[in-house]
Amino acid sequence: MNHPLDRLDIDNAWCKGCGNFGILKLLKKVLTELEIESKQTVIVSGIGQAAKTPYYIDTHMFCGLHGRALPVATTLKVSNPELTVIAEGGDGDMYGEGGNHFIHTIRRNPDIVHIVHNNMVYGLTKGQASPTSQKGFQTPVQVKGVTNEPFNPISVALALKAGFVSRVNIGNYAHAKTVLKEAFLHTGYALVDIFQPCVVFNKVNTYKWFKSNTYELESTYDSSSLSSAMQKALENDPIPIGIFYQAESVTFEKHFREDEKEALFSLSHDLGKLQEKFELY
Amino acid sequence: MKEIKIPFQATISQSAISLPRYKKEEYADTQSISILIGGAAGTGIKTLEKLLSDTFRRSGYFVFSTNEYMSRVRGGSNTTLLRISNQPIQAPCWYVDLFIALDADAILHTKERLTDQTIVLADESVTDAQIAITAMPMMKTAKKLGNTRYANSYVAGLLFGMLELNSDMLLQSIVNVFGNQNQEENEASVQEGSLYSQSLQILPLPKFPESISGLINSFHLIDGSSAAGFGFLAGGCNMITAYPMSPSTGVLNFMASMSGEFTLLVEQSEDEIASLNMVLGGWFGGARAMTSTSGGGFALMSEAISLSGMSETPAVIYLAQRPGPATGLPTRSEQGDLDLAIHSGHGYFGRIVLSPGSLQECIDYGYLAFELADRYQIPVIVLSDQYLADTMGMLGKIDFSTYEQRRYIQSTDALYDRYQFSDSGITPRGVPGLGTGIVVATSDEHDERGQITESYQVREKMVEKRKQKIELVTSEAHSPEVLGQGSIAVIGWGSTKGAIMEALNSLDDPRLFQIHFAWVHPLDPQSLKILKQTETNIVIENNVTGTFADILKSHGIKIDHRILQANGFAFFADLLKEKLLKVLKELS
């Protein structure tokens, strides 16, 4: 059965059983349920297997460079605030190559949804460690096992006071859907870190591993407290999933233009004013 | 879907925009005087420059000023050169008529620029075994009036007294530059300086230019960064994302100063990689975006330039050159990045490199950069340098309503393919949210829809499409400006324009004429024909090997002489004249 958001006539490059399929299905489902118009939606991605998602869903797309989706997404949103803008890619793309942009995009707070497929391994380059790989994880490059401390996107985002910080496990589909929906409804930057297995290169962090090593944040959990969010973010045995923190603040595009929402391409250009300014010299 | 109108909508089928060519500046009977001010950073050298430029301009003179400074906030030894004339001046000179040393180091730093005729003014505390100094009680008087800062107005007063100019204009400029604060003290300081000048025993001064008085009001005193900024705004720029880097920061500052007046996003990016990716995100969404940087930052943008080429997303990059490699000389000048500008980024794709040579060209090519990026959907690099960016000069009337506005954006329908093949290689550019089509940008090799492909047949066609664009750009490339006629072409590009012009005027040799390239890449072979008809071609460039001369050579142009320099300075008109004379002697 085709989904109305399917891009037709495509050659999907993902491996059988890949967690990416679940994320693609989830994204289509959430966009449909929230009635977000596909022709008003842009997915910006970088490079990697996760970053191929936009090729398989019928929205606008900007598939750019490895690690660079966030700066593109930020100014795209400013250019046309009426668009729904998603930045999507893998853990290597967003936390490794694009680490600097991850930090500074959070500080800017554009109204975008940032979806990171986190499988703790590099797929497209065939099995090296990612920034989120766990200590001891052996690869053809990290032959003695990973010795670097794993990157914790949740605590980093919280340290920067990101307005919406969440993590889900694609193996827990219903929960993931609830959280992703909230991310879209949030005004401002929203991080959704999605645990997913790489069925080819990561034989440790499997569907089963994610299931037995995660738990949903309690229904009594207060997501408005930054300090309790930080505490939860540092837990790793088991790892909490859900919305860690949520607080809205003025977005990047609102700082630029408070009230206007028209796309920049629809604006005229005041050469008279330019002349006036020039005459002051 | 609601109806959105695109203002100034245009298509590729409209013929390319050409720029007006300006008449050669008249230099007959030019009278000018040069004043060099030297001192440490933070000691008022900039204030004095501002004060004197303002007041000489009010008094009816063309003013030109340029500075060379060290890469530090305080201290060191910097100079500012002022040239006052009855004609527009567009180049610095090495030897000066008058030198004002604000401290002893300034004399050491500047010795080579002084001649037997140079009048050297310095505070009475400064001495030098070789240089005859006309001492003035600058610091003593300023202290007496309550603050060493009044030294600036004292020197200005003294200068005006020496030159026998009416000090009313100076008093007005003092209010203009300093505001009403301490007006009394500054005025007293001017009077003291003026009074002291009458007691001075000095060498005869060169003939002071005649004032053109009120006529000067139709001219604008502006620096190269601001002029470029006006150009970018004329081109419809509404977004600049940049990381500060000397000497490009002037443009970023200028745009920030205008952001309250226009719909203009100014964002300081976390690094230059973000800068250019943000520019691409902006254009993809329908904005007109640019970044500003220098060589080191531009090097970080290479991959995104390649993405601009592959995804056919327009981009405008203002690259103000400084000497490299690596950090090099951060606050000095060179034309060393032409090869980098032309070749940065992996893979084969088209781009345009423009290199303005005057304030007028800063505006014209700043404007044109946006037009061309939009028209051909490629990166356009505006190559300036520290000298041009930081230099102030005078610019005639500009009518911004003559800068034609075009926006090459189309509404899309459901059948729209972003990379559809066409005769010109150009596919009309859609933007998300305008029409019913899907708009994409793809970094991977792609088919007409923008989907990834590894089909060798599609690859061949896409390579051909991008090549077709280069051919189109080349066929519409602007030809160089030919100033005068003769058998010996003196060829330059970018910021050397003014120095070459002045040197040739001063030489007044009927064999010599100037060819100036502001459009430096790609070159249209048709427009180079003139260089095959000359007897001798001399190329002048501010880099060590003659990058542009090599490019001309690759087009089959014979290069007989190269006048090169790579010492951190721009070309000085008087020294360039000497070098040209030497070359001419070798020829005969």
Interface residues (C-beta under 8 A of the other chain):
Chain A: R7 I10 D11 A13 K39 Q40 V42 V44 I47 K52 Y55 D58 T59 H60 M61 F62 C63 G64 L65 R68 P71 V72 A73 T74 T75 L76 K77 V78 S79 N80 E82 L83 N100 H101 I103 H104 R108 F256 R257 A263 L264 F265 S266 L267 S268 H269 D270 L271 G272 K273 L274 Q275 K277 F278 E279 Y281
Chain B: M1 I4 K5 I6 P7 F8 H220 L221 I222 S226 F230 L233 A234 G236 N238 M239 T241 M258 E261 F262 T263 L265 E267 S269 E270 D271 I273 A274 S275 N277 M278 V279 L280 G281 G282 F284 G285 G286 A287 R288 A289 E303 A304 L307 S311 L395 I398 D399 F400 S401 Y403 Q405 R407 I409 V431 P432 G433 L434 T436 I438 V439 V440 A441 T442 S443 D444 G450 Q451 I452
